Amino acid sequence: MSENDAQKWYYDTKTGQVSQGKDSAWDSRMGPYDSREEAEAAIETAQQRTCLLYTSDAADERSS
């Protein structure tokens, strides 16, 4: 792990916990994030991005 990775924040999808540094396995880790607050909002951010993606895809299909 690089020194920069140790400074970043991560969200563990299995435990719902946020940690600084890569403490959890790669398959249950979201990140890196620059702040604890960003990591705590990881699930909400992912849901918003997914919604925007589906909305954009649906608009593209309608215009085709």
TIPANU-648714 format. One line per field, with one value per residue (C-alpha): residue in three letters; x, z, y. Coordinates in pm, 1 decimal, always signed. Example, Ala and Ser with C-alpha at 12.3 -4.5 7.8 and 13.67 -1.06 7.14 Angstrom:
residuo [ALA SER]
px [+1230.0 +1367.0]
pz [+780.0 +714.0]
py [-450.0 -106.0]
END
This chain:
residuo [MET SER GLU ASN ASP ALA GLN LYS TRP TYR TYR ASP THR LYS THR GLY GLN VAL SER GLN GLY LYS ASP SER ALA TRP ASP SER ARG MET GLY PRO TYR ASP SER ARG GLU GLU ALA GLU ALA ALA ILE GLU THR ALA GLN GLN ARG THR CYS LEU LEU TYR THR SER ASP ALA ALA ASP GLU ARG SER SER]
px [+0.0 +140.8 +156.1 -114.8 -349.8 -308.1 -437.4 -753.2 -1089.6 -1280.3 -1630.2 -1672.3 -1994.7 -2008.1 -1980.8 -2100.4 -1790.5 -1559.5 -1185.3 -874.0 -648.7 -728.6 -843.4 -1106.8 -1091.9 -1102.6 -1437.5 -1617.4 -1432.7 -1552.7 -1313.1 -1077.6 -1236.3 -1060.9 -1262.0 -1445.1 -1769.2 -1735.1 -1674.0 -1976.0 -2190.9 -2051.3 -2374.8 -2589.3 -2343.4 -2341.1 -2722.8 -2742.4 -2491.5 -2677.6 -3004.9 -2844.3 -2701.7 -3039.2 -3210.6 -2952.9 -2980.9 -3361.1 -3339.8 -3095.5 -3331.9 -3628.0 -3432.9 -3320.2]
pz [+0.0 -96.6 +146.1 -55.6 -20.3 +356.8 +354.4 +157.7 +296.8 +203.7 +259.1 +344.8 +186.5 +412.7 +743.3 +648.2 +818.0 +691.7 +738.1 +646.5 +442.9 +269.0 +572.1 +397.1 +109.2 -242.9 -320.1 -40.2 -59.6 -228.2 -275.1 -246.2 -121.3 -15.0 +305.1 +565.8 +470.2 +106.2 +210.8 +444.0 +148.1 -86.0 -120.4 -173.2 -430.8 -617.3 -617.0 -754.6 -1029.3 -1123.6 -1143.1 -1365.1 -1588.8 -1635.0 -1691.6 -1953.4 -2124.4 -2134.6 -2288.4 -2551.8 -2643.3 -2679.3 -2910.1 -3136.1]
py [+0.0 +336.5 +625.2 +801.5 +499.5 +511.9 +871.3 +787.4 +677.7 +362.1 +223.8 -145.9 -274.8 -582.5 -399.1 -50.9 +88.5 +360.4 +333.2 +522.4 +295.9 -32.4 -233.0 -443.4 -690.5 -548.5 -715.9 -530.3 -198.0 +121.4 +407.2 +573.3 +892.4 +1211.6 +1255.6 +1050.0 +1226.5 +1122.5 +761.3 +766.7 +876.8 +606.9 +406.6 +716.2 +852.0 +518.8 +508.8 +863.8 +787.0 +469.1 +660.9 +925.8 +654.6 +485.0 +819.4 +912.0 +571.4 +598.2 +946.2 +818.1 +534.1 +771.3 +1000.8 +715.0]
END
